[in-house]
Amino acid sequence: MDWNWALTIIIGTSSIVVAVITLAVSLINKRFEDMNRRFEDINRRIDSLERRMETELKEIKYLLYKLLEVPHKEE
């Protein structure tokens, strides 16, 4: 076996390894991007619910104050 044959085998094998690693990294990055999109969507939903709850709580407070308001006695 001469040096050209040995170098061809080494370069070919390393190219295949690099291609497999690149594919794996690409798939992992895609997975993380999908997860990141899901987390952003969940955060938007939580923010929306929080704003709605704050609005509802303000309305409940207002109604409770109106309900529990003691009329002033006129003297």
Secondary structure as GFF3:
##gff-version 3
##sequence-region A 1 75
A	DSSP	alpha_helix	3	68	.	.	.	ID=ss1
###
